[in-house]
Amino acid sequence: MNDDVRNIVLGLVAAGISASLGWIARTYLWKRKLRRKQAFFGLPDNSESLLVVNRDPATAEPAVHRFDVFALLELSALVKDCGAHVQVVTQDAAHQGFGERTEFCVGGPGSNRRMVAHMAAMLPGVRVNIDPEPGPDRGAFRIGADLYRMEPGITEYVLLARLTAGARRETRPVFLFCGQRAITNQAATRYLARNHERLARKYGSGSFVLLLKVVNSQAYGPDVVELVADVTKPAQSALPPAPEPATQTKPQRKSHRAE
């Protein structure tokens, strides 16, 4: 074997070793990223998850708003990426506890009974105005002492929450997407899909409740979303008692005696 052939063989071997090491490194990084994603969502390989579907309150027939359908599709893609399975149930057919498997619950309390139960159990500091009559407070969120009103199509709010029951490591989280309109539910699922890595770094496997604002949805759809605040503490604390109306005492009249 002359020098030229030997150099070619050594070059091929070096290239093969470099390619193998690169493939091993990429595989390791991909698996580590996947494990972190699975841990955040509580979705190990071949695990089961529950996707609770709300109903469209604008129709008398059982139906799902098209923006909520888009939200369900995005959540299903997240579950599939984690190598898990999803079971879809309607909001009036989910008669089971939480913590055994990851749950994604979509829709506000006006369209989802399951959301009502979760908020009563885990978010006592949140109230949502579900009065169907038009008015400035229709659909408004009260979180602690703050009130968030919506302007349909201009400024709308949605709560994105990751909640766990108890301190057991094997407890699966519940994700809530509670919006003032259906398009805000989709905005919250899209925000979660885009920012789950950052949220995992910040919160780990703990609970959080984020208030998001959807800006100008009539022009931009569910794409322009701003983080308003982390409202975990006020949302999980009991609402402060309403101030009692002040009672006015009538002034006493002075009696004047004629001298």
NORCOR-V314013 format. One record per helix or strand of 3 or more residues. SS is the DSSP state (h for helix, s for strand). FROM is the first residue (numbers start at 1). LEN is the number of residues. Records with the same first field share a line. If there is no record, write none. Layout:
# NORCOR-V314013
SS: FROM-LEN ; FROM-LEN
This chain:
# NORCOR-V314013
h: 3-39 ; 66-16 ; 113-10 ; 182-22 ; 217-4 ; 232-4
s: 48-6 ; 85-6 ; 102-5 ; 126-3 ; 141-3 ; 146-3 ; 155-9 ; 174-6 ; 208-8 ; 225-6
